[in-house]
């Protein structure tokens, strides 16, 4: 089985973070300016206590008074998701891909000994996939020296006879 690289090799480490007492409008402005879709929320001890995503910010509109412009008042703590799925630093890119496929999340905080050390996103995993050289084995080892012939009409443009 192929050894997959660690999430720590592809995660972002220079994270934009929010605090729970930050004005939600400032957080939205930051997300738009920095072109990010979400960020971890940390307390004064730099411990992760939640995540603020685009979906969380859309609650500003939904929770506004019926047929009126939403107030946009409140703090990050009012809108953030406090139930956050994360991944530990000992996991691989394959583990992260599995989490993304089965959870629907776009990003996962990377934790080590309970501390936030980075964040991995779907795009980061795709970058890893691009760098992983495929290991293709067309012929089982037990067939060495007696490989079956492939008919010419079944050979693709990329077929390489060794």
C-alpha positions as CSV (number, residue, x, y, z in Angstrom):
1,X,0.0,0.0,0.0
2,X,1.2,3.5,-0.8
3,X,2.4,5.7,2.0
4,X,0.5,9.0,1.7
5,X,2.0,12.3,2.9
6,X,0.9,13.9,6.2
7,X,-1.7,16.7,6.3
8,X,1.1,18.8,7.8
9,X,3.0,18.8,4.5
10,X,0.1,20.6,2.7
11,X,-1.8,22.5,5.4
12,X,-1.8,26.3,5.7
13,X,0.0,27.5,8.8
14,X,-0.3,31.3,8.5
15,X,-4.0,31.4,9.4
16,X,-6.4,34.3,9.7
17,X,-8.3,33.8,12.9
18,X,-11.2,35.6,14.5
19,X,-12.1,36.1,18.2
20,X,-15.6,35.6,19.5
21,X,-16.0,39.2,20.5
22,X,-15.0,40.6,17.1
23,X,-17.8,42.4,15.2
24,X,-19.4,40.1,12.6
25,X,-19.3,42.8,9.9
26,X,-15.5,43.1,10.4
27,X,-15.1,39.3,10.1
28,X,-17.2,39.3,6.9
29,X,-15.1,42.2,5.5
30,X,-11.9,40.3,6.3
31,X,-13.2,37.1,4.6
32,X,-14.1,39.1,1.5
33,X,-10.9,41.1,1.4
34,X,-8.7,38.0,2.0
35,X,-10.8,35.8,-0.3
36,X,-11.3,33.1,2.3
37,X,-14.4,31.0,2.9
38,X,-13.9,30.6,6.7
39,X,-11.5,30.8,9.6
40,X,-11.0,29.4,13.1
41,X,-12.2,31.3,16.1
42,X,-9.8,31.4,19.0
43,X,-10.1,32.7,22.6
44,X,-7.6,34.9,24.5
45,X,-5.4,31.8,25.2
46,X,-5.3,31.1,21.4
47,X,-7.4,27.9,21.9
48,X,-9.7,27.1,19.1
49,X,-13.4,27.5,20.2
50,X,-15.2,27.5,16.9
51,X,-15.2,28.1,13.2
52,X,-16.8,30.9,11.2
53,X,-17.8,30.0,7.6
54,X,-19.6,31.7,4.8
55,X,-22.7,29.7,5.7
56,X,-22.5,31.0,9.3
57,X,-22.3,34.5,8.0
58,X,-25.4,34.0,5.8
59,X,-27.3,33.7,9.0
60,X,-27.0,37.5,9.3
61,X,-29.4,37.7,6.3
62,X,-31.7,34.9,7.4
63,X,-32.1,36.0,11.0
64,X,-32.9,39.6,10.0
65,X,-36.4,41.0,10.4
66,X,-38.8,39.7,7.7
67,X,-38.6,41.9,4.5
68,X,-36.1,44.3,6.0
69,X,-32.4,44.8,5.5
70,X,-30.6,42.7,8.0
71,X,-29.0,44.6,10.8
72,X,-25.7,42.8,10.6
73,X,-25.2,43.5,14.3
74,X,-23.5,41.0,16.5
75,X,-20.2,39.3,17.1
76,X,-18.4,36.4,15.6
77,X,-19.4,34.4,18.8
78,X,-23.1,35.0,17.9
79,X,-22.7,33.3,14.5
80,X,-19.8,30.9,14.6
81,X,-20.2,27.1,14.7
82,X,-18.9,25.8,18.0
83,X,-19.2,22.2,17.1
84,X,-16.1,21.8,14.9
85,X,-14.7,18.7,13.2
86,X,-10.9,18.7,13.1
87,X,-8.1,16.4,12.1
88,X,-5.0,15.6,14.0
89,X,-1.5,16.2,12.7
90,X,-0.7,12.5,12.5
91,X,-3.3,11.9,9.7
92,X,-2.6,11.6,6.0
93,X,-3.9,13.3,2.9
94,X,-6.0,10.2,2.3
95,X,-7.6,10.6,5.8
96,X,-8.3,14.3,5.0
97,X,-9.8,13.4,1.6
98,X,-12.0,10.8,3.3
99,X,-13.2,13.4,5.8
100,X,-14.0,15.9,3.1
101,X,-15.9,13.4,1.0
102,X,-18.0,12.2,3.9
103,X,-18.6,15.4,5.8
104,X,-19.2,18.1,3.2
105,X,-16.8,20.4,5.0
106,X,-14.4,22.7,3.0
107,X,-11.7,23.0,5.6
108,X,-10.5,21.2,8.7
109,X,-8.4,22.6,11.5
110,X,-5.3,20.6,12.1
111,X,-4.7,19.9,15.8
112,X,-1.7,18.7,17.7
113,X,-1.8,18.0,21.4
114,X,-5.1,20.0,21.6
115,X,-3.5,23.0,19.9
116,X,-4.4,24.5,16.5
117,X,-1.3,24.2,14.3
118,X,-2.9,24.7,10.9
119,X,-5.8,24.2,8.6
120,X,-6.2,21.9,5.6
121,X,-8.7,22.6,2.8
122,X,-10.1,20.6,-0.1
123,X,-7.8,22.6,-2.4
124,X,-4.8,21.7,-0.3
125,X,-5.7,18.0,-0.7
126,X,-6.0,18.5,-4.5
127,X,-2.6,20.0,-4.5
128,X,-1.3,17.0,-2.7
129,X,-3.0,14.7,-5.3
130,X,-1.3,16.6,-8.1
131,X,2.1,16.0,-6.5
132,X,1.6,12.3,-5.6
133,X,3.1,10.2,-8.4
134,X,0.7,7.5,-9.4
135,X,1.9,4.0,-8.7
136,X,0.4,1.9,-11.5
137,X,1.1,-1.8,-11.7
138,X,-0.4,-3.3,-14.7
139,X,1.0,-6.8,-14.2
140,X,1.0,-8.7,-11.0
141,X,4.4,-9.7,-9.7
142,X,3.4,-13.4,-10.0
143,X,3.1,-13.0,-13.8
144,X,6.6,-11.7,-14.2
145,X,8.1,-13.4,-17.2
146,X,4.8,-14.8,-18.4
147,X,2.7,-11.6,-19.0
148,X,-0.3,-12.0,-21.2
149,X,-0.1,-10.3,-24.6
150,X,-2.4,-7.3,-25.0
151,X,-4.2,-7.2,-28.3
152,X,-3.3,-4.1,-30.4
153,X,-6.9,-2.9,-30.5
154,X,-7.0,-2.8,-26.7
155,X,-3.8,-0.7,-26.3
156,X,-4.4,3.0,-25.5
157,X,-2.3,5.9,-26.8
158,X,-0.6,5.9,-23.4
159,X,0.3,2.2,-23.4
160,X,4.0,1.6,-22.9
161,X,5.4,-1.8,-23.5
162,X,8.3,-2.6,-21.2
